[in-house]
Amino acid sequence: MRSRHLATISLAVMAIGFLATLFLPENLTVILLRGGFEAGLVGGIADWFAVTALFRHPMGLKIPHTSLLLKNRDKIIQSLIHAMENELLNKKSIEDKLRKFGFITLASRLLTRVFSRKKARQEMLEQLKSIVLKVPAEKAVPYLQKAVASYLSQADLGTAADVVLSKLMKDGKDVAALDFALQGVSSWTARPETKAMLGKLASQKLSEVKLGGFKGMAFQAFVGFVDEEMLGDMLQGMLISGIRDFQEEDSPYREDVIREIRTALFQLIGDEERLTSLKAWAVEQVEGASANGFMVAQLELLRSKAVALLEEEQATGGRKLFALYAMLTRRIRDEQQWIQGWETRVRDSLIAFVEVNHYRIGLLVKENLDSMDDASLVNMLEEKVGKDLQWIRVNGALCGFVVGLVLTVIQLF
């Protein structure tokens, strides 16, 4: 410490000067210098004693009222804690500062500064890609299965199904489903292989019919008259014609079928036993090994798509990421009431945190000071204030020298 060396040099100069004047011939100059050096030596030694006594015992001698900092360590610590809690960092001043901050606005500015840099956006995307690659899909799936199974077990399927079914019927989705099914059946019926299958099936079933008497003879004559191809043509034509009738919007049969379908659906969702059975089956399927494999495959597919998207975005410098952030910022900026609400919530949370934890400032100061031994505490204080205290010694020696000159002049007169 340069100030300590300077103080020691000033004291040494006074001592050497005083000793030198003792051996010089007596004259006015020597007498004046001797008085000045003598007073400077006394002042320097006195101030050295005073400054040293603050931190330790001078020359190791346990003189009363020395080593004041260590003797009053607890008082000093309590004073520091009191000053931190009630003057420097009191609750009111912290709360007043917090009320002046616009946290959402400040966060927005910081984020805008970060997102405006291409390198920062690329680093964000790289970190996000790393996180996506490290997510263990096979370990996450069991938790996902458990969550879905738990939801299905607790879900009210009847109410949910009623809402969904009502919405579908209101939008005419049940009629569209019927038309789709009829179209599919019509296409299947018009196929040549379907006609052959219908003819063969009808021929087999007709041969199994057993009738007696005149009706039996007539029936057998009819069966002997028609072959499989004719039966197929007849059945195929009847089916196609019937389906065409069902597809006509003004067909009474169509309305009857739609009504019956709707009735059956509502009866199904009102059957608690069936819904319970369906729920148990769904839970069993979700928790099964096949569902596990399916979910793992889907998550891996989702991961690969996400990684490809992130790499593509990274190659373009994160332009879409910045555009998304800019869009969100503009949307949020227009929602002043929302911003004020969040500002209030954040501020109130921080103020409440300060209210509850303010006492921890004092505890932290006390813990840090208590963890320091005497030597460390003294060294810390000397580093912080010792420089200014050493100048007291320098000033004491110089002041004493000047006062000594003045007093010597007075003594001569």
N, C-alpha and C positions, 0 to 999 in steps of 0.2 A: 504494500500500500504506500503510494508516493507521499501522501499527506503525513503518515506516521514517520517516514524517514525524514521528511522536512522538519517535523516537530523535534525529532531527536537531534538533528543537525543544529537547529536553533538553540537548543539547550546546551549542546556541546560547545557552540560558539561562545555563549555567555560564560560557561565555566572556564574555557581556555582564556577568554579575554580577561576575566577576573584574576586568574592565576598569573597571567602575564603582567598585569599592572602592579602586582605585588613586588615584582623584582625590577621594575623600571624606576629611574630617578624621579624624585618628587618634583612635579611641576603642575601647573593648572590643568593642562590637558590630561595628564595621567590621573589626576585626582577626579576629574569629571568622568573620564572613561571608567575608572574603578567603581565609582558610585553607580554608573549606568549598568555596567556588567553585573555588579553585585545585586542590584534590584531586579535585573532581568533574570539572573540565575534563580533568585528566590521566587519570582513570579512563575518561571518555567517549571521549577520543581513543584510548586504548589498546584499548578494546573495539571501537571503530570500526575500528581497524587490524586487529584479530584477526578480526572478522567479514568485513571486506572481503577480507582475505588468503585466506579460504577459497575465494572465487569468482573473484577477479581480482587484478591488481597494483594496490595502493593508489595512486591519483593517476597511474596509468600508469607508475609507476617499477618497474623489474624488480628489486625488492629480493629477496634470497635468502629462500627458504622462504615465498613468497607464491604466489597463484594455485594453491593446493594441489589443488583438485578437477581442474583441467585437467592439471596435472603428473602426477597419479596416476589419470588417467582409466581406463587399462586395469586397474589394480588395483581401482578402485571397481567397474567393470563385472564383473570376475571375482568380486568379493565378492558383488555382487548376484545373479549367476548361481548361485554356490555356496549363498547363502542360500535362493534360490527352489527349487533342486533338492534340497537336503539338510535344510532346516529348515522353510520355509514350505509348500512343496508337494512334500514328499518322497513317494516311491512308496508307502511303507507307510501313510502317513496317508491318501492318496487311496484305496488299496485297502481300508483299514478303513472309510472312509466309504461306499464302494460296497457293501461287504458288509452294511451296515445298511439300505440302501435296498430297498424292495419295489417294483420297477419295474412289474410288472404291476398291482399294486394302485394305485400312483400314477397310472399311465396310465388305469386304469379310472375313477378319481375325476375326473380331468381331462375325460375323454370324457363322463362322465355330466353334469358341469357344463355342457359345451358342448351336448350333445343335449337337455338339459332346457329350453333356450331356443328358443322358437318361431322367432325371427328367425334364429338360427344355423342351424337345420334348413332354413329356406327358402333361406338363402344357400348351403348345401351343395348343395341340389337344383338351384339356379340354376347353380352352377359345374359340377355334373355334367351338366346339360342342355347347357351351353355346350360341354363336352368332347365329348358325343355328337354335337352338330351339326357340330363341326369335324373329326370323324374323316373323312378322305377315303376313301370306300368304293371308288372306282374305282382308287385307288392301293394299297389294302390287298388287293384281290382277287388280283392276280398273286402276291403272297407267299402268300396262302391257297391258291391253286391249286398253287403249287410245293410247299408243305408237304404238301398232300393227295396229290399225285403222288409225292412222295418216300416218304411213308408206305406208299402202295399198292405202290410198287416194292420196298420192303424187307419188306413184310408177308408172313408165312407164311399164305397163303390156305387152303392145304390143312388145316392144323391148326385155324385159326379156323373154317373151314367145317364140319369134322368135329364140333367142339364145338357149334356152333350147330345143326347138323342133328340131332345126338344129343338135344339139349335139346328141339327141336321135336317129334321123334318121341316122346320120353318124355311130353311134354304132349299128344300126340295132335293136333298141329297139321297133320300131313300128311293124316290122315284127314279133319279138318275142311276142309282145302283141297280134297280129292277130293269131298266132299259138296257144297261150294260150287260146284265146277266142274260136277258132275253136275246140280245144280239149275239152273245157268245154261244148260247144254246142253238140259235138259228144257224149260225155258221157251222157248228158241229153237226147239226142234223142234215144239212145239205151235202155233206161229204158222201162220196160213193161208198166208202168203207162203212160209214154209219148205216147206210141203206142195207148193205149186205148183212151187217150185224143184226139189224132189226128184223130182216127177213128170216135169218137163221134162228134167232131167238123165238120169233113168233111161231115158226114151224115146229120147233121143239115143244113149245108149250101147248100148241094145238093138238099135237099127237098124244099128249098126256091126258087130254080131256076124255072122260068116259061118260057117254050118254046112251040111254036105251030107247027102244021103240022107234017111232017115226022120226022124232027129233034127232035121234042118234044116227039114223040112216041118212037124213038130210045133211047133218053136220059132217058125216064121213064123206058124203058126195062132194061137199064144198071143199073139204081138206084135200080130197083127191084131185079137185079141179085146179086149185091154186098151188103154185110152187113158191120157193123161197124168194125168188126175184119179185114175183107179183106181190107177195106179202110185204116185202121191203118197200116197194113203190107205194103201196097203200098207206103203210104206217108213216113213211117219210112225208108223204103229201099231207096226211092228217096233222102231223106234228108241225110242219111248216105253216100250214093254214091256221092252226090254233095259236102258234106263237105270233103270227101276223095280227090275229085278232087282239091278242094281249097288248101288242104294240100300238094299236089305235087308241088315241087319247079319249075318244068318245065311247069306247067299248065299256059296257057295264061289267064285263068280266074283269077288266083291268082295275076298275075301282074296287071291286070285291077283293081282288088279290092284294092291292095296296092296303086296304083296310085291315085285312087279316094279318098282313105282315106287321103293321104298326101295333095291332093288338097283341100279337105274339111277342114283339120286342118289349112292350111295356109290361107284359106279364113276366117276361124273363127278368127284367131289372127289379121287379117287385117281389121276386121269389128269393127270400133271404137264404134259404137252404142252398139254392143253386149258386147264389153270389158268394156265399161262404166257401162252397166247394171250389168255385172258380178262383177265389182269392188264394186258397190253400194251394191249388195247382200252380198258380202264377208264382207264389213265393217259392215253391219247390223247384220250379224251372229256373228262377233267378239265381237260387243258391246252388244249382247243379254245376257239374264240371263242364257241361257243354256251354252254359252261359258264361262261365269263367273264360274259356277259350275264346268265345266270341267277343267278349269285352276286351280281352288282351289284344286280339287282332285289330279291333276297332280303334283302341287307344294308340297302338303302334302306327296304324294308318293315319290317324289324326296327328301324331307326332311328326311323321315324315312330311305331311303336308305343311305343318306349321314351320318346320325347319326350312323347307324349300321356300316358303313365303318370306321368312326372315332373311334368308340368304339373298333372295332377289331384292328385297328392300334394302339390305346392307350394300349391295352392289350399286344401287342408285343413290346412295348417300342418305337414306332415310327420309326421302321426300314425302312419302305418304304418312310417315310417322309425324313429321312436322306439320303437314296439312291437317292431320287429325287433331293434333294439339292446338293448332290455330283455330280450328272450327269450335273445339270445346271451349277455348278461351273466349271467343266471341259470344258464344251462347251464354257462358257464365257471366260475362260482362254486362249483358242485357238484363240479367236477373239480379238487380240491385237488392231487392228484398231478400232473396236467398243468400246473397253475399253478406248482408248485414246480419242475418240470422246466424250464419256460421261464424262470423266475426265475434258476435256476442257469446256463442257457445264456447269457442276456443278461449276467449278472454276470461269468461267466468270459470272455465276449468282451470286455467293457469292461476287465477287469483285464489281459487279454492285450494289448489295445490300449495301455493305460497302460504296461505293461512294455516294449513295443516303441518307443513314441513319447515316453516321459518326457523323454528328452534334448532333445526339440524345444522344451521350455519354455525351457531355457537359450539355445538357438539363437534363439528368438523374441525374448527379452529382448536378446540381443547384437545381433541385426539391427536392432531398433528403436533401440537406443542408438547403434549405429554410423552409422545413417542421419541422426542429429542432428549439426549442427555445434556448435562450442564455445559459441557465443552462445546457441543454442537449449537446449543442455544446462544451461548456467548459469541461464538464465531459468526453466527447468522446476524446477530444484532450489530456486531462490530463491522461486518461488511455493509450493512444497510446505513448505519448512522455514525460509524467510527470515523469516517473521513471528515465529517463536519466537526466531530469532537476533537480530532487531532489539531484542527485549526485553532481551537481554543488554546492549546498549548503554545502554538506559534505566536498567537496574539498575546498570550500572557507574557512570554519572554520579551517580545518587542515592546509591549506596553510597560513592562517592568523596567526595561532599559531606559525608556523615555522618562518615566516617573523618577527613576534613579538620578538621571541627569538633572532634572528639575529640583529634586530634593538636595542634591549636592550643591547646586548653585545657591539655593536658599541658605544652606548650612554655611557656605563661604561668606555670604553677606552677614 
